[in-house]
Amino acid sequence: MRALRFHQHGAPLDVLRLEDVQPPTPGPGQIRIAVQACGLTPADWALCEGLFPGDLPRGIGLEVSGTVDAIGDGVTGVDLGDPVFGPAPFTGPSAGASEQAVLDVWFPRRPGLDPVDAAALPMAVETAYRGLDALGVAAGQTVLVHAAGTTVGYAAVQIALRRGARVIATAGKTYAEALRDLGAEVTDYGDGMADRVRALAGGPVDLAFDTAPPSNALPELVRVTDDPKHVLTVVDFPAAKELGVRFSGPGGEGAISTHVLGDYGQLAAEGRFSIPVAGKFPLADWRAAVELSRSGHARGKLVLLIG
Ligand SMILES: NC(=O)c1ccc[n+]([C@@H]2O[C@H](COP(=O)([O-])OP(=O)(O)OC[C@H]3O[C@@H](n4cnc5c(N)ncnc54)[C@H](OP(=O)(O)O)[C@@H]3O)[C@@H](O)[C@H]2O)c1
């Protein structure tokens, strides 16, 4: 099978190779899928650059959809050919960006949810849910989602609204109207952001969730809330430590929240939740997807079409 992977750490375009490799064998409790679609995220590039070092070669591609093609010992409730989606483990010699992938955790892909939209869900939903939970977002609060044009931020807006929070979002032009249609109050993320958000909120907001690509936004978010403990980032860990802001990610706050993916897959199948997809690329065209993602302006999920 073909798999996208790296043999040494470095910049993704330098170290990634599309290679013919042995298909993985599902262990006890695992399934293997014939991959149909694989979402790409900034975490893939961080893996290439040495986040979570381990044995090499290692695969990339942390979120997938496909059909079950092998079932490990002890697995029940799933049959060969079933359509599923979920997060792909990323410590092996291949991961989700390959023709076959093993999964530890999976969810049925319901009719109405196509393979591409399913593969776009796991990373954005898990990260947003974990961050909002750690922050304690609940009904009646006003929450700022900073960088709601990211896939994580776009998910966070929908999840916070479902919880009954008032949501103010910062975003570029790409999804500003779509975010307003969802029920958020939207302003852009450029100069003067804190003043604009405070004016919309009529004072400090209760909580702020930062999902922006690295852009030194945390001091502004502290100004928005008046308290660094009311801000949580999933991106800028060094600045968070310096400012007393909370963070969720490796070594940070929040419980891994993959358990909610089935519910969000169901909502997506019913047209009540979505992660926007910006581009679909055949596996062989992976370089174009890397370049677009690395530009910082993917404007939605980038998905490899496989199988
Ligand atoms: N800690 C964790 O567990 C964890 C897990 C997953 C992801 N992350 C991090 O979360 C962030 C978002 O991930 P993602 O995959 O959702 O990103 P993404 O979709 O690739 O983000 C790209 C989007 O960011 C927006 N953007 C660019 N510059 C911005 C700025 N200065 N301020 C605000 N928005 C800006 C742009 O949208 P516009 O159209 O609005 O300009 C762009 O389309 C990444 O930094 C990622 O590394 C962390």
Ligand as a Chemical Component Dictionary entry (heavy atoms), coordinates in Angstrom:
data_LIG
# 
_chem_comp.id                   LIG 
_chem_comp.type                 NON-POLYMER 
_chem_comp.pdbx_formal_charge   0 
_chem_comp.three_letter_code    LIG 
# 
loop_
_chem_comp_atom.comp_id 
_chem_comp_atom.atom_id 
_chem_comp_atom.alt_atom_id 
_chem_comp_atom.type_symbol 
_chem_comp_atom.charge 
_chem_comp_atom.model_Cartn_x 
_chem_comp_atom.model_Cartn_y 
_chem_comp_atom.model_Cartn_z 
_chem_comp_atom.pdbx_ordinal 
LIG N1  N1  N 0  -3.224  21.883 21.398 1  
LIG C1  C1  C 0  -3.850  20.993 20.640 2  
LIG O1  O1  O 0  -4.202  19.901 21.105 3  
LIG C2  C2  C 0  -4.135  21.322 19.201 4  
LIG C3  C3  C 0  -4.812  20.383 18.392 5  
LIG C4  C4  C 0  -5.134  20.745 17.080 6  
LIG C5  C5  C 0  -4.736  21.983 16.577 7  
LIG N2  N2  N 1  -4.025  22.825 17.379 8  
LIG C6  C6  C 0  -3.609  24.157 16.869 9  
LIG O2  O2  O 0  -4.784  24.913 16.650 10 
LIG C7  C7  C 0  -4.555  25.866 15.603 11 
LIG C8  C8  C 0  -5.691  25.769 14.622 12 
LIG O3  O3  O 0  -5.597  24.524 13.920 13 
LIG P1  P1  P 0  -6.442  24.337 12.583 14 
LIG O4  O4  O 0  -6.056  23.046 11.966 15 
LIG O5  O5  O -1 -7.865  24.568 12.866 16 
LIG O6  O6  O 0  -5.830  25.565 11.737 17 
LIG P2  P2  P 0  -6.113  25.992 10.259 18 
LIG O7  O7  O 0  -7.542  25.687 9.898  19 
LIG O8  O8  O 0  -5.043  25.464 9.369  20 
LIG O9  O9  O 0  -5.930  27.593 10.405 21 
LIG C9  C9  C 0  -5.816  28.363 9.267  22 
LIG C10 C10 C 0  -6.733  29.596 9.370  23 
LIG O10 O10 O 0  -6.269  30.454 10.416 24 
LIG C11 C11 C 0  -6.800  31.759 10.177 25 
LIG N3  N3  N 0  -5.766  32.710 10.529 26 
LIG C12 C12 C 0  -4.584  32.915 9.893  27 
LIG N4  N4  N 0  -3.852  33.858 10.534 28 
LIG C13 C13 C 0  -4.599  34.251 11.617 29 
LIG C14 C14 C 0  -4.382  35.186 12.657 30 
LIG N5  N5  N 0  -3.265  35.922 12.737 31 
LIG N6  N6  N 0  -5.337  35.318 13.594 32 
LIG C15 C15 C 0  -6.475  34.581 13.539 33 
LIG N7  N7  N 0  -6.742  33.665 12.563 34 
LIG C16 C16 C 0  -5.799  33.518 11.616 35 
LIG C17 C17 C 0  -7.143  31.824 8.680  36 
LIG O11 O11 O 0  -8.558  31.983 8.582  37 
LIG P3  P3  P 0  -9.256  33.375 8.174  38 
LIG O12 O12 O 0  -9.963  33.080 6.902  39 
LIG O13 O13 O 0  -10.199 33.642 9.303  40 
LIG O14 O14 O 0  -8.194  34.437 8.036  41 
LIG C18 C18 C 0  -6.705  30.454 8.164  42 
LIG O15 O15 O 0  -7.553  29.933 7.149  43 
LIG C19 C19 C 0  -3.193  25.498 14.981 44 
LIG O16 O16 O 0  -2.215  26.433 15.390 45 
LIG C20 C20 C 0  -2.908  24.096 15.522 46 
LIG O17 O17 O 0  -1.526  23.849 15.632 47 
LIG C21 C21 C 0  -3.737  22.536 18.674 48 
# 
loop_
_chem_comp_bond.comp_id 
_chem_comp_bond.atom_id_1 
_chem_comp_bond.atom_id_2 
_chem_comp_bond.value_order 
_chem_comp_bond.pdbx_ordinal 
LIG N1  C1  SING 1  
LIG C1  O1  DOUB 2  
LIG C1  C2  SING 3  
LIG C2  C3  SING 4  
LIG C2  C21 DOUB 5  
LIG C3  C4  DOUB 6  
LIG C4  C5  SING 7  
LIG C5  N2  DOUB 8  
LIG N2  C6  SING 9  
LIG N2  C21 SING 10 
LIG C6  O2  SING 11 
LIG C6  C20 SING 12 
LIG O2  C7  SING 13 
LIG C7  C8  SING 14 
LIG C7  C19 SING 15 
LIG C8  O3  SING 16 
LIG O3  P1  SING 17 
LIG P1  O4  DOUB 18 
LIG P1  O5  SING 19 
LIG P1  O6  SING 20 
LIG O6  P2  SING 21 
LIG P2  O7  DOUB 22 
LIG P2  O8  SING 23 
LIG P2  O9  SING 24 
LIG O9  C9  SING 25 
LIG C9  C10 SING 26 
LIG C10 O10 SING 27 
LIG C10 C18 SING 28 
LIG O10 C11 SING 29 
LIG C11 N3  SING 30 
LIG C11 C17 SING 31 
LIG N3  C12 SING 32 
LIG N3  C16 SING 33 
LIG C12 N4  DOUB 34 
LIG N4  C13 SING 35 
LIG C13 C14 SING 36 
LIG C13 C16 DOUB 37 
LIG C14 N5  SING 38 
LIG C14 N6  DOUB 39 
LIG N6  C15 SING 40 
LIG C15 N7  DOUB 41 
LIG N7  C16 SING 42 
LIG C17 O11 SING 43 
LIG C17 C18 SING 44 
LIG O11 P3  SING 45 
LIG P3  O12 DOUB 46 
LIG P3  O13 SING 47 
LIG P3  O14 SING 48 
LIG C18 O15 SING 49 
LIG C19 O16 SING 50 
LIG C19 C20 SING 51 
LIG C20 O17 SING 52 
# 
